[in-house]
């Protein structure tokens, strides 16, 4: 069911709507993500995809201790990269989002929320296999896939509620 915000345009100083966030997460490409939050969201997906591949190599049957150690270092590097992109989103929030004194403080930064959405996107795609997700709608799959896609939808609903509350000055985002 289409929603009213799905095709609405937004400026680079506004919080991106969920449809734009999902589009950025799903569609790689540097030039299309002019909003810095969307650019960072896509970079977080890239980090989580690299993280997933690295974990798969580390847990492969017969992986040598040298290989596992190298994967461990790669995971640290990937997580450091994730922290940078999360920090860029949080810096954008600090510079662009007005907060009302006394508004309820959200428990996570926007960067952390988007990082969780990116991680769930990669996990959901992984349950279907990359070749299955090439089309506009995911193919039918088992309970594990359904659970991952349901959790992703719940995170996106929570993101919509969060940005609605922030825009209405009912909630504020932590800024470090």
N, C-alpha and C positions, 0 to 999 in steps of 0.2 A: 504494500500500500504506500503510494508516494506521500511524502510529507511536505508541508508548505515551505520548509527551509531548504529542501533538496536542491533547488535551482537558484536560490537567492545568491546574489553576488555579495561579497564582503570585502572590506578594505584590509590593508596590511596592518592596520592598528587594531583590528577587531579579532576576537577569538574565533577561530575557524569552526564552522558548523560540522556536525558529525559526518554528513555526506562528503564534504571536502576532505575531511581527515581520512575517511575510508578510501576515497579516490587516490589520495596521495600514498597511502599505505599499499594499495593494490597495484598502482601503476608506476613502475620505476621510470625515471627520466628527470634529469636535472632542470631542464628548461621550463617544465610545466609547473613547478612548485615555487612560485614567486613569494609566497608568504613564508617567512623564516620558520614558523612553527611547523608548517607542512613539510618543508625541506628537512628539518630535523627529524620529524616523524618518519619520513622515508629512510633517512640514514639509520634510525633506530631499528627499522625492519631489516636493513642490510646487516647490521650488527647481530641481530638475533638469528638471521639465516646463517651467518658465519659461525655463530655460537652452536647452533644445532648441528651443523656439519662437523665441527670440531668435537663435540660430545659423541657423535656417532663414531668417529674415528677412534676416540679414546676408549669407547666401550666395545669396539669390534673384537670378536673372538681372535685370540692370538696376538693382540696388540702388545708389542714389546714395552718394557718399562721405560725405555728411551722415548718411544713414541708417546706413551701416556704422559711423561714429563714434558715433552714438547707441547702436547695438547694443553696441559695445565698452564703453561706459560702463555700460549695463544689465548686461552680463556681469560687470563688476567689482562692481557692487552685489549681484548674485545670489550671486557667490562670497563676498562679505563676509557675506551672510546665511547661506550654508552654513557658513562658519567659526564663526558664532555658535551654530548648532544643534549642530555637531560639538563645540564647547566645552561646551555644556550637557550633552551625553551624557558627555563626559570628566569634567566636574565631578560628575555623578551617580556615576560609577565611583569617583572619589576619595572621595566621602562614604559610599558604601554597600558597596563590595566589599573584603572582607578579603583581604590577600595574605600568603602565607607567604614569609618571608625565604629566599632561596636558590632559589626557584622560577624556572624559566626565564622570561625576559622576552619577551613577544610583540613583534613588530616594529612593530605599528601600535596606535594607541589604538582603543578600541571605537567611538568616534565616526567615525574614519576608515574602519573596517570597514563600519559601517552606511551611511556615505555612498557607498561603492563599491557596496553592495547596492542602494541607492536609485537610483544612476546606471544600474546594469545593468537594473533593473526598467523604468526609463523607456526605455532602449535596446531592450529586448526587446519592450515594448509597441509602440514606434515601428515595428518591423519588421512587425508584424501590422496596424497601423492601429487607431485607438481603437474603431471600431465592432465590430471582430472580437473584442476582448477583453471585451466586455460580459457574455458568458456565463461559466459556471463553468469551462470549459476552453478554452484557445486553439484557434482553428481551424488546420487544416493550412496550412502555408506552406512557403516554400522553404528552401534551405540557410542563408541569412543569419539567418532567424528561428530555425531550429533551433540554430544556433551560439549566438545570444544567450541563448536559454532554457536551453541546456546550461550556459553560463557562469554564469548566475544560479543554477542548481541547484548548481553547484560552490561558488559563494560561500556559499550557504546551508548546504551540508555543512561547509564550513570554519568557518562561524559556530557550528554545532552542536558541532564538535570543540573550538573555542576556549572556549565557555562551559562545556562539560563539564570541560575541563582547569582552567579557573579555579575552578570549584566544587570540584574535587578538590584544589586547591592545587598542581597540577603546573605551572601556568603563571600568570604575573601580567601584568596589563595596564599599559602605561606611563601614568603620571599626570604631568601637567605642572603 
